[in-house]
Amino acid sequence: MRRITEHPILEFPERKVITFYFEGKPLTAYEGDTVASALISNGIQAFRESIELHRPRGMFCAIGNCSSCLMVVNGVPNVRTCVTPVEEGMTVERQLNRGVMP
Amino acid sequence: MIEVDVLVVGGGPAGMNAALAVADAGATVLLVDRFYKLGGQLVKQTHKFFGWADRGAGTRGFHLAEDLAQKVKSHPNIRLLMGHELIGAYADGTYIAATWDAHVKIKAKKAIMCTGAAERMITFENNDLPGVMGAGAVQTLMNEYGVMPGQRYLIVGSGNVGVILAYQLLQAGAQVDAIVDVLPKLGGAYWVHAAKVQRLGVPLLLRRTITGVYGDGRVEKAVTVAVDERFEPVPGTEMEHHVDVVALAVGLMPLADVFQAAGVKTVYVPELGGFVPWHDELGHTTCPDIYVAEDAGGIEEATTASLGGTLAGLTAAKELGYPVDEKAVEQYLKSLESFRDSSLSQKVKEGLNKLRSGEHA
């Protein structure tokens, strides 16, 4: 739950700071982040609840395949947050059910 | 509707090389990828590749990805459709790619499917708890976004992916509690990588597996246990690991759904990672207009994916009537063969033999 600042091989240059909203609360991210990487960098790991038993679920695959990271983004449910770029002013909510289409 | 000669699905090393081979031969290409950036899983590989210089040996994976992406983006014959997922394939060469609220109809004479693979999950108590991630997912967060999902990591699986992840975590300043592997010897990792990681103090715990993770809403602790010759847990050997991320490097499975949807015959070959489309060295499947390149055709690695992509691309271009350098094809086939001479490729070779010599041949 931290950002890498120094690395022997990779460079992480300064990027534009973005504000997005998680459950109504403003959080910061960097341009180029996905919704998932932005949340995890803010210490948030529980993205949704399982449909039957309401167990917390987080990111698993990071390639848009497993559906463990589905959330409600800008009112749209079942968004794969691991492959969706975060944007300025975006609203992100935990998904607690199958999702209702807007 | 978009009309092209060749549809390429997947923008990783296989798909980008396939697209370039087709486009260089003179045909038009549409490359579709569900992510918004090209590169596939190459973008998170910080290590230098083995193999041949013309396939990027000695170059770090993410640099290879950047170079290939640049060539693809600037090629006049290649059109990109990013952020779209292929959701339909019809016998007449019609394909549908979609976002959540829109779709694009594509008409293509040939399609090369380079869908790659996904990480496997294994069963243990609370394996759905946030903090349990695929090893590749940890790599993506760390190497692509510069985000560390935890402080201390347990890695399950001592294959190439698990061992390289351990090294990358150390480079990023994280603590690696241990690498566990249920087998009595090191998995498919290059020995030089494994030795490096152990020298840096990461214990490699063999004949040991994970039984559960525990924590309030996220992983706070993992428990492992030793196993006997029959892989049964040995009572009294439980170990607690105070970690906040468990990275699963327990293998990959090819993403074969799209082949099944398109009516390509798929065969279950454990050595290749699960269901794979039947295919030959040139990427032909059982459908004359659909081709495949690794890892969708069998789990290997980026060098073989890149060679496989080029071969499938050249084959598709040739079969569309475009001139193709036959000597180059021979050379790529030879390269593929000699790369697979390594002892680490024995399993893949067995799998390919099974696939091609069985009743499906």
HADDOCK unambig.tbl for C-alpha pairs under 7 A between the chains (distance, minus, plus):
assign (segid A and resid 1 and name CA) (segid B and resid 147 and name CA) 6.83 0.50 0.50
assign (segid A and resid 1 and name CA) (segid B and resid 148 and name CA) 5.21 0.50 0.50
assign (segid A and resid 1 and name CA) (segid B and resid 149 and name CA) 4.75 0.50 0.50
assign (segid A and resid 1 and name CA) (segid B and resid 150 and name CA) 5.28 0.50 0.50
assign (segid A and resid 2 and name CA) (segid B and resid 147 and name CA) 5.91 0.50 0.50
assign (segid A and resid 2 and name CA) (segid B and resid 148 and name CA) 5.36 0.50 0.50
assign (segid A and resid 3 and name CA) (segid B and resid 146 and name CA) 5.57 0.50 0.50
assign (segid A and resid 3 and name CA) (segid B and resid 147 and name CA) 4.74 0.50 0.50
assign (segid A and resid 3 and name CA) (segid B and resid 148 and name CA) 6.20 0.50 0.50
assign (segid A and resid 4 and name CA) (segid B and resid 146 and name CA) 5.04 0.50 0.50
assign (segid A and resid 4 and name CA) (segid B and resid 147 and name CA) 6.19 0.50 0.50
assign (segid A and resid 4 and name CA) (segid B and resid 172 and name CA) 6.85 0.50 0.50
assign (segid A and resid 7 and name CA) (segid B and resid 171 and name CA) 6.70 0.50 0.50
assign (segid A and resid 7 and name CA) (segid B and resid 172 and name CA) 5.87 0.50 0.50
assign (segid A and resid 8 and name CA) (segid B and resid 171 and name CA) 6.75 0.50 0.50
assign (segid A and resid 12 and name CA) (segid B and resid 146 and name CA) 6.75 0.50 0.50
assign (segid A and resid 33 and name CA) (segid B and resid 145 and name CA) 6.25 0.50 0.50
assign (segid A and resid 37 and name CA) (segid B and resid 141 and name CA) 6.27 0.50 0.50
assign (segid A and resid 37 and name CA) (segid B and resid 145 and name CA) 6.78 0.50 0.50
assign (segid A and resid 37 and name CA) (segid B and resid 147 and name CA) 6.66 0.50 0.50
assign (segid A and resid 40 and name CA) (segid B and resid 149 and name CA) 6.10 0.50 0.50
assign (segid A and resid 41 and name CA) (segid B and resid 147 and name CA) 5.72 0.50 0.50
assign (segid A and resid 45 and name CA) (segid B and resid 130 and name CA) 5.81 0.50 0.50
assign (segid A and resid 46 and name CA) (segid B and resid 130 and name CA) 5.94 0.50 0.50
assign (segid A and resid 46 and name CA) (segid B and resid 217 and name CA) 6.95 0.50 0.50
assign (segid A and resid 56 and name CA) (segid B and resid 129 and name CA) 6.47 0.50 0.50
assign (segid A and resid 56 and name CA) (segid B and resid 130 and name CA) 6.78 0.50 0.50
assign (segid A and resid 56 and name CA) (segid B and resid 217 and name CA) 6.24 0.50 0.50
assign (segid A and resid 57 and name CA) (segid B and resid 128 and name CA) 6.23 0.50 0.50
assign (segid A and resid 57 and name CA) (segid B and resid 129 and name CA) 6.03 0.50 0.50
assign (segid A and resid 57 and name CA) (segid B and resid 130 and name CA) 5.37 0.50 0.50
assign (segid A and resid 58 and name CA) (segid B and resid 130 and name CA) 4.44 0.50 0.50
assign (segid A and resid 59 and name CA) (segid B and resid 130 and name CA) 6.90 0.50 0.50
assign (segid A and resid 59 and name CA) (segid B and resid 133 and name CA) 6.75 0.50 0.50
assign (segid A and resid 60 and name CA) (segid B and resid 132 and name CA) 6.73 0.50 0.50
assign (segid A and resid 60 and name CA) (segid B and resid 133 and name CA) 4.38 0.50 0.50
assign (segid A and resid 60 and name CA) (segid B and resid 134 and name CA) 5.60 0.50 0.50
assign (segid A and resid 60 and name CA) (segid B and resid 137 and name CA) 6.52 0.50 0.50
assign (segid A and resid 61 and name CA) (segid B and resid 119 and name CA) 6.82 0.50 0.50
assign (segid A and resid 61 and name CA) (segid B and resid 133 and name CA) 6.62 0.50 0.50
assign (segid A and resid 61 and name CA) (segid B and resid 134 and name CA) 5.48 0.50 0.50
assign (segid A and resid 61 and name CA) (segid B and resid 137 and name CA) 5.19 0.50 0.50
assign (segid A and resid 62 and name CA) (segid B and resid 137 and name CA) 4.89 0.50 0.50
assign (segid A and resid 83 and name CA) (segid B and resid 35 and name CA) 5.85 0.50 0.50
